[in-house]
């Protein structure tokens, strides 16, 4: 029992704070699963925005999948423009939790209002999605930055993996609850037909808000607060942010990882958001089957996050990520040729399991490597800069996918276009040396 138990021992001996921090993954993964990956994205693309019939602008017809992709891109742009100073400001004030709470509040309110979206209301539904995504992505900037407040570098990979694992449990449990609400409300003590998809969206907002409380109440920020008496806070934060690029030049390994992450993570996020739409429109999978499909994904991804979190300590973050990116490429090629073994439906479930396994590994190891290469005193600044830049870059994947669907009229061909994100990202990541990068971060901290 010693080896398994040692997995939950940390350098700072603070299991309570680690649990509180990890529980935010449990909270916000309800949004990632139900809204982004399974139900609302499919509902918006297939019903609100007209499905294959799409939305008509004069003589131009834009398919529902393209409308969803463009809406995701718009959300990413809003996050990028609304958050440029907040990470630096959070470091100056030492208030990452407050910014996290503010963004989460925006996300919860917009998500609850999705209950009001009906067929054809593509503009209203799109605006709510954009603001909900703003809250989700903005809060994650500060959540990721808090990792350096609760852990030593040796534990980043392990704790990041635990957080992702908790996230898959949380997302899976609410997804299961939604399945019961739609299919068997009698099990919950309600008559048949009580719940609609709108009630599922409200349940996400409640879940997200309720389970954010442990982090907001139980995590201490350890960053040093430095406030100038002569400059305004926004001038200080702008100066801090404008200097981030100059700092990255002093951290070349971090810079290479930064570029690689922007590229391959764009591919990952696009696949996640479009997977349910692909299953719906290519394989005619209903909402209940898609929920079962993603419950399987949550279970496998949970194991993947823990396994790859452990593997990071054995072979390093970079090798783990590269292995995962190779599998992502196989998944995309198989999705393009789905049915080559004779049963496209079963093959899609196999692809789901493969994707889930490396999804946990990619996410956990990327957050771990990011924290490993960042100077701790500048955590929010760098995490915010990465997050903001990621949202700008994150517009490219959905736009490429959406345009491919519009021009080629095929979701399968659109999937193939995402190969370039994984391939180019892997080539750049191959040149990153994480040990040298950690030394550069230490030297920067000492010199700064």
N, C-alpha and C positions, 0 to 999 in steps of 0.2 A: 504493500500500500504506500510505501514511502515515495515512489516515483510519481504516482498520480497526485498525491497530496502536495508534493513540492511544486507542482504546476501552479498552485494557488498561494504560494509564498512569494512575497515581494520584498525588494531591497528596503523599502521604507516601512514595512510591517504595518500597512494601513489598509487591511482588507475591506473595512467599512467604506472608506472613500472610494476605493476601486469599484465596489459594488454600486455605490451611489452614482458614480460617473457612468458605469456600464449600463445602468438602468435607463439612461436617456436613449440609448440605442433601442431598448425594449419599447420605449414610448414612441419615438418618431418613426420607427420602422413600420408602424401601422399605416402611416401616410405613404411611405415608400412602397409598401406591398399593395394596399387596397386602392390607393389613388393612382400612383404612377405605374404600377406593374400589372394589375389584374382587372379591376372593375371600372374605375372612372375613365381610364384611358380608352378601354374598349367601348364603353358607353358613349364617350365623346366622339370617337372616330366613327363608330357604327350607327349611332342613333342621332346624337345632337348635331353632328356635322354631315349627316346624310349617307354615311357608309361609302360604298362604291359609286353611288349616284352623286355624292359630294355636294358641295355648295356652288351655286352658279353666280358668277359676277358677269352679267351680260351674257356674252356667248362663250365665256371661259368657264369650264367646269373644273373645280379643284376637289379631288377625292378626299374623303374623310380622314384617311391615314396621313395625307399630306397636310391637311388642316391641323391635325394633332401635332405633327412634326414642327410645323411653323409656330404653333402656339408654345411648344416646349422651347424653341429657339428664342421667342420673344421673352419668355420667363427668364431665361439665362441672361439675356441682355439687361433686363431690369435689375436683376440681382447684381450684375457687374457694375452698373451705374449707380445703384443706391448704396453700395457698401464700400466705396473706395477708401474712405477715411476711418471707418469704424474699427478696423482691426488695430491700427496704430493708436487710435483714441483709447481703445480698451486696454492696451498695454500701458499707456500713460496714466490712465485712471485706475488701473487694476480692477476693472469691472466687466470681465468677460461674461459672468453669469447674468448680469443685467441686460447686456445686449442680446445674449442667447434668449432670455425670457421675453424680451420685446419682439424678437423675430418669431419665436414660437407662438406668441399670442396672435400675431397677424396671420400666421399659417392656420391656427385652429379656427379662427373666426371665418376665414375664407373657405375652409374645408366644410364647416358646418353649413354655410350658405349654399354649397353645391346641391343640397337637398331640393332647392328651388328650380334647378335647371331642367328644362323639358326639351323634347325633340324640336329641332330647328333653331333653338336659342344658342347658336354657335358663338355669338359675340359675348353674351352674358356668361355662358359656360367657360369660354376661353379666358375672360378677364378674371373670373374666380380662380381658375387653374393657375394663372400667372401669379396672382397674389399669394395663393397657397404655396406655390413652389418658391416664391420669394421668401416666405417665412421658413420653409423647410431648409432651403439651401443656405440662407443667411445664418440661421441658428447653428447649422453644422460647422460653419467657419469657427465659431467660438467654442463649440463642443470639442472639436478636434484640437484646438489650441489649449484646452484645459488638460490634455494628456500630460503635458510637461509639468503641470502643477501637482500631479498626483503620483508620478512615476519617475524612476531613474532610467537612463537610457537602456540599461540591460533588460528592463522589463517592458519596453515599449511594444515589442512584437507580441509578447504574451498577453498583455492587457488589452492591446488593440484587438487581438483575436477573441478575447473574452467578450469585449464590447460587441463585436459583430455577431458572435454566437447568441448573446442575449437578444440582439436585434432580430435574428431569425426566429427565435422563440416567440418574441412579442408579436411580430408580424404574422407568424403562423397561427398563434392563438386567436388573434382578432379575426383573421381570415376564416378560421374554423367557426368562430361565433357567427360571422356573417353568413356562412353556409347554412348553419342551423336556422338563422333568422329567415332566410329565403326559402329553405327547403323543408325544414321541420320545426316550425316555431312552437309546436306542441311540447317539444322537449324542454323548452324554456318557459312553459306555462302560458303560452299565448295561442289564440285560435289561428287556424290556417288563414293566410292572406294578410296577417297583421303588418308585416314588414315589406318595405319596398327597397330599391337600390338607394333611395334618398336616406333611409334610416341607416344604411351601412356607412354613408358618408358622415353622418352625425356621430356615429359610434367612433369613427377615427378621431374626430376632434376631441371627444371626451377622453378617449384612451390616451391620446398624445398629451393633453393638458394634465391629466391625473398622474401619469407616471413620470412626468417631468419634475415632480415635487422632490423626490429623493436627491437629485443632483442640485437643485436650487437650494435645498436646505442642508445638504450633507457634504458638499465639496468646498474646501477652502482654497482661495487663490493665494499663491505664494509669490507672485510677481512683485517687483519693486515699483512703487508709484513715484514717478518723477514729474512734478508739475512746475513749469517755469512761472515766475512771478511777473515776467515782462511780456510774454507772448500769450495770445489767446489759445485755448485748447485746440481749436480747429487749425490754427497756424502751426502749432506744434505737431499735430497729427499729420498735416499735409507735408511738413518738412520730413517727418519720419517716413511717410509713405514714399515721397519722392526720392529718399535716400535708399530705399529698399533695393532698387535695381543696381545702384552702385555697390551695395553690400553683396549682392549675388555675384558680382564680378570678382569679389574676394573669396567666393566659395564656389569654385568651378564645378566640383562634383555635384553640389546641390543644383547648380544651374543646369547641368546636363539632365539630371533626374527631373527637374522642373519641366523641361521641354518634353521629355519622354512621357511624363505623367499626363500632361495636357493632351497629348495626342492619343495614347491608348485608353485613357479614362473616358474620353469622348466616345470612343467605340463601345466601351462597356455600358455606359449610361444609355446610349441609343438602343442597344440590343435589349436592355431591361425594359425600356418604355414601350418598345414595339413588339415584344414577344407575344403578348396577349392579342394584339391586333392581328399579328400573323396567324396565330392559332384560330382566331375567329373567322378571318376572311379567306384563308387558304384551306383550312381543315373543317370549317363550320363547327367549331367547338362552342358549346353553350356556356353561359356564365357559371353554372354549377360545375361543369367539367373543368373549366379553366381554374376555378377555385381549388379543386382537387389537385390539378396539375401544379399550381403554385404552392400548395401545402407540401407536396412532395419536394419541391425546390427548396422551401424553407428548411425542411428537415435535413436534406443533403447539405445545404449551404451552412447550416449550423455545425455539422460535423467537419465540413471543409474549413471553416474559420478556425476551429479548435486545432485541427490537424496541421494546417499551414502555419498557425500561430506558433505551434510547437516546432515545426520544421524550420522556421526562420532561425531559431536558436542553433540549429544543426548545420544548415547550409547557407544561411544569410538571406536577407530580404530580396536582393537582386535576383538570385537564382530561382527563388520561389516565384517571383513575378514573371520572369522569362518563361518558366515552365507553364504557368497559367496562360500566358499570351499565346503559346504554341497551341494549347488546347482550344482557345477561343477561335483561332484560325480554322481548325478542323471543324468546329461547330458551324461556322458560317458557310464553309464549302458544302458541308452535309445538308444544311438548310436549303441551299440553292438546288441541290439535287435530291431533295426529300422524296422518298419513295423508291429509291434505287434498290432497296432490299425487298420490295414488294408490298410493304405496308407503311404508308406515310404516317398514319396515325400513331402506330407503335414507335416508329423511329423518332417522332417528335417528343415522345416521353423520354426516350433514351437521350436525346439531345438536351432536354431539360435537366436531366440528372447530371450530365457532363458539365453543362453551364453552371449549375448550382455548385458543384464541387469546386470549380475554379473561381467562381464569383466570390466566395468567402475568402479564398486564398489571395486573390488580386486585391480586394479591398483592405483586408487586414495587413498584408505585407506592405502595401503602398503607404498606408497611414503610419505604419511603424518606421519605414525607411525615411519618410518625410520628417517625422519627429527626430529621428536619429541624426539627420544631417543639418537640422536647424539649431542655431545657437539658442539655448533655453530662454535667455532674457528677452529675446525678440520673438517669442513664440506666436503671440497674436498677430504681430505685424506680418510675419512670414506666412502663417496659416491664412490670414485674411488675403494677403497678396496672391497666394496660390489659389485660394478659393475664388477670388474675383477674376483672376486671369483664367481660371478653369471655366468660369461661366461664359467669358467671352469666347474661349476656344470651344466650349460646349455647345455653342450655337452651330458649329460647323457640321457635326455629325447629323443632328436632326435635319438641317437644311439639305445636306447631301442626300440623305435617305428620302426626304420628302420630294426633292426634285427628281430623284431616280424613279419613284413611284409615279410621279406626274408625267415624266417623259417616256418611261418604258412601260408603264401600266402593269408592273409586276412587283410584288413584294419580294419575290425570290431574288430577282436581279438587284433590287435595292439592298438586300442583305449582303450581296457580294461586294458592293461598293465600300462596305465597312472594313474589308480586309486591309485596306491601306492604313487605317488607323492603328491596327494591331501590329502590322509588319513594320511600319516606320517607327512606331513607339518602341518596339523591341530592339531594333537596330541601334537606336540612340541609347537605350537603357544598357545595352551590352557594354558600352564604353564607360559606365559609371563604376567607380571603385568606392564602395561604402566605407571601408576602413580609412582610406585617405580622406574621404569626405567628413568622417567624424573628427579626425585630427584637425581638419580645416575649421570645423565648427568650434572646437575647443580653443584653437589659436585665435580665432576671431573674438571669442568671448573674453579671453585673457587680455588681448590687445585692446578690446573695447572697454 
